Amino acid sequence: MKKLKNVFKEAIKTPVEKKLKVPIDILLEKCNKAIEKEIAVEFREEAREVMKLTTEDIRKEFLEYYNEDKGNICCLVIDTAKRDLIADGKLVAKDDDAFGKPFML
Protein backbone atom coordinates (compact mmCIF):
# COMPACT_ATOMS: atom_id res chain seq x y z
CA MET A 1 0.00 0.00 0.00
CA LYS A 2 2.90 2.37 0.73
CA LYS A 3 4.28 1.95 -2.79
CA LEU A 4 0.93 2.87 -4.28
CA LYS A 5 0.78 6.06 -2.21
CA ASN A 6 4.23 7.06 -3.47
CA VAL A 7 3.12 6.57 -7.06
CA PHE A 8 0.16 8.89 -6.54
CA LYS A 9 2.37 11.49 -4.87
CA GLU A 10 4.78 11.42 -7.81
CA ALA A 11 1.92 11.73 -10.28
CA ILE A 12 0.67 14.82 -8.46
CA LYS A 13 4.15 16.38 -8.35
CA THR A 14 4.76 16.01 -12.08
CA PRO A 15 1.78 17.40 -14.00
CA VAL A 16 1.39 16.36 -17.60
CA GLU A 17 1.81 19.47 -19.72
CA LYS A 18 3.10 17.89 -22.88
CA LYS A 19 1.41 19.08 -26.03
CA LEU A 20 1.12 16.52 -28.75
CA LYS A 21 2.82 17.84 -31.84
CA VAL A 22 1.75 16.73 -35.26
CA PRO A 23 4.65 15.37 -37.31
CA ILE A 24 5.68 17.92 -39.94
CA ASP A 25 5.13 15.46 -42.79
CA ILE A 26 1.50 14.86 -41.85
CA LEU A 27 0.86 18.56 -41.33
CA LEU A 28 2.44 19.47 -44.68
CA GLU A 29 0.46 16.75 -46.42
CA LYS A 30 -2.78 18.17 -45.03
CA CYS A 31 -1.72 21.68 -46.05
CA ASN A 32 -0.92 20.47 -49.58
CA LYS A 33 -4.35 18.88 -49.90
CA ALA A 34 -5.97 22.11 -48.72
CA ILE A 35 -3.84 24.13 -51.15
CA GLU A 36 -5.02 21.88 -54.00
CA LYS A 37 -8.62 22.76 -53.17
CA GLU A 38 -8.30 26.44 -52.21
CA ILE A 39 -5.50 27.96 -54.29
CA ALA A 40 -5.55 28.62 -58.04
CA VAL A 41 -3.39 26.23 -60.07
CA GLU A 42 -0.84 28.87 -61.09
CA PHE A 43 -0.16 29.86 -57.46
CA ARG A 44 -0.05 26.45 -55.76
CA GLU A 45 3.71 25.95 -55.98
CA GLU A 46 4.33 29.29 -54.28
CA ALA A 47 1.81 28.42 -51.55
CA ARG A 48 3.49 25.03 -50.98
CA GLU A 49 6.88 26.70 -50.66
CA VAL A 50 5.53 29.11 -48.04
CA MET A 51 3.91 26.29 -46.06
CA LYS A 52 7.12 24.28 -46.16
CA LEU A 53 9.18 27.15 -44.72
CA THR A 54 6.75 28.58 -42.19
CA THR A 55 6.09 27.52 -38.59
CA GLU A 56 3.89 24.75 -37.27
CA ASP A 57 1.56 27.31 -35.70
CA ILE A 58 0.98 29.02 -39.05
CA ARG A 59 0.28 25.66 -40.71
CA LYS A 60 -2.24 24.80 -38.01
CA GLU A 61 -3.89 28.23 -38.38
CA PHE A 62 -4.11 27.71 -42.16
CA LEU A 63 -5.75 24.30 -41.67
CA GLU A 64 -8.10 25.67 -39.04
CA TYR A 65 -9.48 28.25 -41.48
CA TYR A 66 -9.56 25.66 -44.26
CA ASN A 67 -11.66 23.35 -42.07
CA GLU A 68 -14.02 26.26 -41.36
CA ASP A 69 -14.39 26.77 -45.15
CA LYS A 70 -12.79 30.23 -45.06
CA GLY A 71 -10.71 30.15 -48.23
CA ASN A 72 -10.08 33.90 -48.36
CA ILE A 73 -8.60 33.85 -44.87
CA CYS A 74 -6.43 30.87 -45.85
CA CYS A 75 -4.92 33.08 -48.55
CA LEU A 76 -4.40 35.87 -46.04
CA VAL A 77 -2.58 33.43 -43.72
CA ILE A 78 -0.26 32.52 -46.61
CA ASP A 79 0.20 36.24 -47.40
CA THR A 80 1.28 37.11 -43.88
CA ALA A 81 3.45 34.00 -43.57
CA LYS A 82 5.27 34.88 -46.78
CA ARG A 83 5.68 38.50 -45.68
CA ASP A 84 7.28 37.26 -42.43
CA LEU A 85 9.54 34.83 -44.31
CA ILE A 86 10.70 37.66 -46.59
CA ALA A 87 11.38 39.87 -43.56
CA ASP A 88 13.40 37.04 -41.97
CA GLY A 89 15.41 36.60 -45.18
CA LYS A 90 14.17 33.05 -45.82
CA LEU A 91 12.45 34.04 -49.07
CA VAL A 92 13.03 36.72 -51.68
CA ALA A 93 10.11 38.73 -53.05
CA LYS A 94 9.53 38.65 -56.79
CA ASP A 95 7.35 40.99 -58.84
CA ASP A 96 5.11 38.20 -60.08
CA ASP A 97 4.46 36.67 -56.62
CA ALA A 98 0.85 36.04 -55.73
CA PHE A 99 1.51 36.01 -51.98
CA GLY A 100 3.43 38.22 -49.60
CA LYS A 101 1.64 41.48 -50.23
CA PRO A 102 -1.42 41.42 -47.99
CA PHE A 103 -3.42 44.52 -48.88
CA MET A 104 -5.23 44.63 -45.54
CA LEU A 105 -2.11 44.73 -43.33
N, C-alpha and C positions, 0 to 999 in steps of 0.2 A: 504494500500500500504506500510506503514511503517513496518508492521509486516513481510511482504514478503521480504523486503530488509534485515531485521535482520536475517531471515532464510538463505538467500544467504551468508551473511557475516559469519555466523557460519559455513556454509558448506565449505567456503574457508579456515577458520581458522583451521578446523580439517580435514586434508587430510585422505583419506581411505588408510591405509597401511596394512590392515589385510590380511594375507595369509590364504587361505582356506586350512585346514589340512584334510587329508583323515583319517577317523576313522581307528584305528589300526586293527580292525577286518576285514574290507574290504581290506586293504592293505595286511594283512597276507593271506587272502583267495586268492587274486590274485597271491601272491608269491607262495603259495602252488600249484596252478594250473600250474604255470610256472615250478616249480620244477618237477611236474609229467611229463612234456613234455621234459625237458632238462637234468635232472639228472638221472643217472643209478639207477635202483631199489634198489640195495644194499646200496646206499649212500643217499637216499632221506630223511631218518629220521634225519641224521646228518645235512643235509642242512636245514630242517625245524627247527631244534633246533637253528641253527645259525640265521636264519631269525627271529625267535621269540625273541631272545635276543639282536639283533642289533638295530641300530637307524632307524628312519623313513627315513632319507636321504639315507642310504645304501639300504633300501628296494626299494625306488624309483629309485635309480641308477640301481639296479638289474632288475627291471621291464622295465626300459628304454632300457637296452641292450637286454632284452628278446623281446621287441616289435620291435627292429631293427634286430631280428633274428641273434644275436651274442651270441650263446650258450657258446662258449669258454670264452668269456669275463664275462658272467654270473658266470661261475665257478670261475674265477679269483676274482670277487667281493665277492663271498662266502669265498674264500681262505683268502683274506685280512681282511674281517669282522671277521672271526674266529681267525686269528692271533691277531687282536686287542682285541677281547674278552678274549683270553688267557692271553695277556699282562695285561689286566685290572683285571684278577683274576675271571672273570665270568664263564669261562670254563677251564677245565683241558685237556691238550693234551694227547692223547693216541697213542700208536704205530701204531694201525690199522686205524687211522683216514684218511679219504680221503681228508679232507680240513684242512687248517691252515698252510700249508707248500708251499706257492707260490714260485715256482722255479725261477720266473723272478724278484722277489723283494729282 
